[in-house]
């Protein structure tokens, strides 16, 4: 094995020097438990560098552990690790005895501790060996003949369950009223079945289920980015040796077409949980002659079964698959990939998952993600602070509040006599809190929220002041949230308090996050009319009920209000009626929720193509979370393209000498709009292929295009480039991009009057992130003005005030002012990073605003762009440089 100072990095090809530097820095960060901020531009092989660097460390780390364990078990403890030193951590916390113990007692205690330590090592080695043998067996498909037999049995079981759910005699045995209030515990047998999903029937394999091996969690922003990462793993030298599992939401991973057709996330989640509950609630038929009561048939999911999940879990661990490949396999085997992938987490070495699954504590717990002592890689992390704030923020409308109150009030009234006194008290408290929230919006429960009028205004309150205003400051929201999360899923009546005590103890932790979903189903069922739905309409009615419940949002808002008073604010928006009015919890301190992640993980790697500027990032997310400067390392590599393939220009004035400064006061003047049109016209005359022009906002884009159409500028531009605009709807983006691409390709072949296409887009819009304008699609990126956020926004004002009060001032600017500048430049960096996507690519970047020439602003550009940026106070030299740049590229292409 290579020495720790010079690790060996398997790579599918000869890596670039910057890739080797990246992997070396990454390896060191993981080895020493650092928090690393890694910046690597798109086109430099960032994903492959992350994979090979991180998995090389994991390989070496596991090998070191094996060698150290072997040395201990063989008695060779004089090298890197000794038993006594291993035990020192445990014994150092024990206070010394007041009187010296006899030597024989000290020796006995020491030897016993050593024996226990060696016994533990032996157990760990035995479990590791069994786990590796099991994985090897999976990869060799030695269980294939058993899998088919198990699957066949599972299909028969599913058919029987579905037949039972449709049996009219069985339907009459069910009493829907009792089921609303009876605890929804799992039986002991069901619990045992669940425990065997991962390990079969052997107790030894059950031990393997609970143990989480050392692993790497990789998270990114979208499912498409996760799929791209998995494809890179498949191309890497580790593809045959690594056990990888990809996690996703039910909406992305469900293979039950009946459930998938529901569309929305909440409806899919609710229906899935309902079908699992129905399976657990299957009851034996009552004795013959007993009174039959009419009930409702219950559908169960045929894709969830112990043996089926075991088969699919083994397949997940045996080969690297992305979500699409996993879904295809799941449909073939008729097994649920959502549950199978979660069962595969403990033995997996690499877990690929979305941001929300790992950054939200409740979702982590529900998914079975354990970060203690593990490695976390957060990719595309330029907006990590915003993501954390968004995940932990919550919004409620008046209509949702009134609907929630109506549902819960009807449930409470209908089953008042059957509810335990304590649980009835909590339900009344929930009703009281909801009434207070409606009152804050100027309404009153029990009346039509659409008919209750309010004065349009916006008010921002601290958490405590909001609680006082709603008159709910005397309610313990922690206990209320605990009731909703815990007891709602396990039943709220005394009817089953003693019959399932042991089951509650065994399964409480796994069921706790399901409690709210089951509670929502209870509330929805309580609104069912006593009369039956007309034939053929029952399914539609159930769908409406699943979509109608707002209690998930209510519970989320309750949880948000449990934050510390200084860490958040509540924004009240009244919009003319209570139904349209809303309240939003705004998280001001994302570090409070990120700190536990940083504390639990062995190492955290925060990576992105454009991480600049990182000063506020470190201050707001790392230092505020208690991370010391000594634990943080930064690495930023250049681009793989040669310097002559990029031409960044800061343009301070236009062709007529008009100074370019798109301040709020100047940008709407006719002179500024006309000058911007002349700049674009000149650029389109010399730039081949595609030009992408970014405006600072949708509103300004609309105004300047209307002015250009009236003044004839658009007509001049369309004589050289076919014009496209960013669509208003997200589902139209792909269509516009395809037509944009086809136009550029057609113009390159035809050689007519049109030299390509011009695309108008917006910073922070649908085409400023995640879109690839490589080669001829993006030969020139034009940035019009500086996209500063709206400083009049009450949310942004409060965020600035919070930073000014809680963060240190530096560089002559307050933290709030620095936030505005950094938000602007992060958006700029993301937009201009759409071009130059590989080593042979080339493009020019034109920053149209003299304010970009300020040293403090230039410093916030990525290093590989800033190093080659030219500032031109007049248009002539800038245009000459642009013309020369593209003429040289044309000559080079002709010589090839």
DAUR-V203751 format. One record per run of one state. SS is the DSSP state (@ for helix, = for strand, . for the rest). FROM is the first residue (numbers start at 0). LEN is the number of residues. If there is no record, write none. Layout:
ss from len
SS FROM LEN
SS FROM LEN
This chain:
ss from len
. 0 3
@ 3 3
. 6 10
@ 16 15
. 31 3
= 34 5
. 39 6
@ 45 28
. 73 9
@ 82 9
. 91 11
@ 102 37
. 139 4
@ 143 23
. 166 1
@ 167 4
. 171 4
@ 175 6
. 181 6
@ 187 8
. 195 7
@ 202 8
. 210 5
= 215 5
. 220 2
@ 222 13
. 235 8
= 243 3
. 246 3
@ 249 4
. 253 3
@ 256 4
. 260 4
@ 264 16
. 280 25
@ 305 13
. 318 4
@ 322 11
. 333 3
@ 336 7
. 343 6
= 349 5
@ 354 5
. 359 1
@ 360 7
. 367 7
= 374 4
. 378 2
@ 380 11
. 391 2
= 393 4
@ 397 17
. 414 1
@ 415 3
. 418 2
@ 420 20
. 440 12
= 452 1
. 453 3
= 456 6
@ 462 8
. 470 6
@ 476 14
. 490 3
@ 493 3
. 496 4
@ 500 12
. 512 2
@ 514 12
. 526 11
@ 537 11
. 548 2
@ 550 10
. 560 4
@ 564 3
= 567 7
. 574 2
= 576 1
. 577 4
= 581 6
. 587 3
@ 590 10
. 600 2
= 602 6
. 608 6
@ 614 11
. 625 3
@ 628 3
= 631 5
. 636 6
@ 642 3
= 645 6
. 651 1
= 652 1
. 653 5
= 658 1
. 659 10
@ 669 17
. 686 2
= 688 7
. 695 2
@ 697 14
. 711 1
@ 712 6
. 718 2
= 720 5
. 725 4
@ 729 21
. 750 5
= 755 7
. 762 12
@ 774 4
. 778 1
= 779 5
. 784 9
@ 793 13
. 806 3
= 809 1
. 810 2
= 812 1
. 813 1
@ 814 18
. 832 10
= 842 6
. 848 1
@ 849 4
. 853 1
@ 854 4
. 858 4
@ 862 4
. 866 3
= 869 3
. 872 2
@ 874 21
. 895 1
